[in-house]
Amino acid sequence: MNSTAVDGLAPEMGGFGGFAGTALAFPAKGVFLADGFAFNLAGAGLFLLLAGAGLRLDVMTETQKNRLNTSLWAAAQESLWAVGVILAISGPVASAEAASCPKKSSEMVNFQGLPEPRPVPTEAFFDAGDAPRRLSDYRGTGLVVNFWATWCAPCVKEMPELDRLAASLNHERIEVLTISADIGGAPVVEKFMAANGLKNLPVLIDKKTRLMRALGLKGLPTTLLIDRDGFEVARVVGAEKWDGPAARALIKACIGSGVIPARAGG
């Protein structure tokens, strides 16, 4: 950003101009006047910065105040333009996978693509060691989040398929999270996983179904597709076949592939 010199001001103003422009780039709540000098309500903090930089408004001439005001507003406009460019570029990139996510599937009849990506709630679930986790912890990774229980027959039928799905997505930056509603918690789920030879699925518990309720889930099994920006883009209400090509195609369409490059010599 180019700084604009103002007569009679300290030479440090050139270095301060970019910072002032950044401060003014926040959305304005309004403008008020103090002794003829216009302040953006990014506000009192800017006044303190001016004072800290050795700029005494009470001893400045009206011409100096007007020039300072013009200089800062020019910097603000430049900063706002830059912010607008960033938003214009980042918006489509962030929603590219969501835009390619279908609303329905003829091969997976329980699949429902959302009209708009939906932020996920912040309620915690817990791992096998009783440490809290949140869906936001996985930002940057695509998620297939399956809510299930050992007493739910359709859920149990899906588990070997989800285990194979998890193995097939291992190098695609997509994780399969299986979050159980079992009241018995991790010991019950660990016993079930071991008995059924499930080696690719994590033991995760939704205590008192808080996360399920925050998501508005009505029954089990329900599976969510969450993109790498942390937004739910689709859900499957009921059982489906998860280890077939139709499921993988839908997951990649809604989340993206994100293939992890192989290591050299690996």
N, C-alpha and C positions, 0 to 999 in steps of 0.2 A: 504494500500500500504506500502511495506517495503521500508525504506529509506536506502541509501548507504552512509557510512561515507567516507569523503575525507580528507586525511591528511592535517593538517594546517588550516582547515576552522573552522569557528565559530561553536560551538556545536548546535546553533539554526538551522543549516542546516537540521537536521533530521526533524524538524517540517515544514520547508520550502519546503522540497522535494516533498511532496504530492501536494502542491499548484503549484509548478513549473511544475510537471507532468501534472496537469490539464491544465495549460496555453499552454503547448506544444501539447496538444491533439487536438487543433484546426487544421483544414486542413492547411498544410504548403503551402505557396506560393513559397517557395524557401529557400535557405540557403545562408548566407553570412558569411565571416570570418572577425574577428576583432582581430588583434594581436595574430593570431593563435587559437582563441577561436571561435567555431562554434555556431552561433545563428540561431534558428528557427525563421521565420518571424512572429511568434506569437508576437514577435519582440522587439521593443524598450521598451515596457512595462516590458518584462522579465528582460532586462538590468537594468531598474530602480528598480525592485524588488530585484535584486542581490545587487545593491548598497545600497538600504534601509536596507538590512539584514546585512550590514557591510562587504560585500565581495568585496575587492578591487582587481579588475583584474590587475591593473597596477603594483601591488607589488607581484603578485602571480608568482611562478615559473612555467616553462612549464609543469612540471610533475603535479603540482596541477591543472593547467588549463585543462590538458588532462583528469585527473581523474574526475573533475567537469563535463566536457563535456560528458564523458562516463556515469556518474551517472544520468545526466538529460535526456540523450537519452534513458537510460534504463527505467526511470520513464515514459517518453513519450510513449514508446512502450507498457508498461503495461496499461497506460491510454487508448491508442488507441484500445488495445485488449478488454478492458472493454466496450468501446463505441460500438465496433463491436458486442459484445455479446448482448448489450441492443437493438441495431437496429435489430439484427437477431430475438430477441424475440418479439419486439413490432410490427414489420412489419406485420406478419400474423395475429396478434390479431386485429390490427386496420382495416384490410380488410376482416375479417371473414364474416360479414354480406353482404358486397358487393359481395363476391365470391359466396354466395348462392342466390343472386338476379337474377332471370331469365331474359333473353333478350326479350322474347315474352310471351304472355299469350293467350291461346285459348279462355278464358272466358272474358278477358278485351282486346278487339282488339286494342285499342288505347294506350295500355301500351308499353313503350320502355325502357328496361333496358340499361344503358350506358355501353359501352365497358370497360371503366375505371372510377372510382369515380372522380368527377370533383369539384374543389374548388368553393365555392359560392362567388359572388362579395360582395363588401363592401358597396354598395349604401344603403342609409337609406330609410326606409318607416316609416310611422307615425301612432301612436295609436289614440284613440278617443280624448285624451287630447292634441294632436299635439306634443307629445314627440317622438323623433326619436328612431327607433329600427333598428337593423341589424340582419341578419340571424345568424351571429356569436354569438349574445347574447344568443342564445339557445343551444350552444354547450353542449353536455352531454344529450340532449333530442332529440329523433327522431322527425322528422317533416314531416307532410303532408301539403304542401304549395299550396293553390289553388288561382290562379289569376282569378278574375271575375269582373263583373260590373252589376248593377241593370238593365241596358238596354239590357243585353245579355240574350236572351231567354234560350239557353241551360245552361247557368250559373245558372239562377234562378231555373231551374228544379233540378239542383244538390244540391242546398242549404239545403233543408230538409234532404237529404241523408247524407250530410257532417255533419250536426248537430247531427244526430244519430250516425255517425261514431265517432265524437269527444267524445260523451258520453260513447261509448263502449270502447274507448282507454284511458279513464280517469285514470286508475290505471296501465298503461303500460309504463309510461314515453315517451309517444308519443303525441304530440300536433298537432291539426289541426289549421293552420293559414289561414284565408281567407283574402286575400289582394285585395282591390278593386281599380279599375282604374277610378272610378267615379270622374268627374271633380268637382261635388258638395261637395265632401269630406265626412267627418264623419257624418254631419247631415242627408245627403241623405241615407247613409248606416244604421244609427241607426233607422231611420224611417222604412226602409225596414225590418230590423231584428225584430222590435217590431210588425209590421203588420203581419209578418209571423210566429210569435211565436218561433223564433230561439234564444235559450238561451245558447247554448254551443259554439258559434262561436264568435271570437273577431272582433271588428271593427278596421280594419287596412287599411291604404290608401297608395297607390303608387303614389305620386304626380308627375305629368307629365310623368308617366310611366317610370321613370328612372331605377327602378330595373328590370322591364320587359325587357327593351331594353338591359340592361347589361347582362341579362340572355339569350338574343337572342330569346325571345318569339315572335311568329308570329301571335298569335291570342288568343281568349278567348273561352271557358275556357281552361287553361293549369294548370296541377297540378304536382308539383315536390315532390319526395321522397328524404329526406335529412337524412343521417345517424347521429349517435351521435358524430361523429368526425367532423361534419360540411361539409360533402361532398355530393353533389348530386349524387345519384346512379340510379335514374330512373325518367322518366317523362311520363305523360299521356297528349297527345295533343287531346283535344276534350272532350266531355261529356262521363261519365261512371256511372255505378251504384256503389255507394260508401258505401252503408250500408249492402251489402251482404257478404257472407263468402268468395267469391273469392277475393274481395278487401282486406279484413282483412288478408287473407293468404298471399297475395303478399306483403302487408305492413310489416308484421312480418318477411317474408323471406328476405326482402331488408334492414330492419332497425333493426330487432330483437324485442323480446317481452319486455324485461326490466321490468318485473312485480315488482311493488312496494309492499314490504311485508306489510301485515296488522298490525296495531298497536295492542299491547297486550290490551285486554279488549275493543277493538274498533270494 
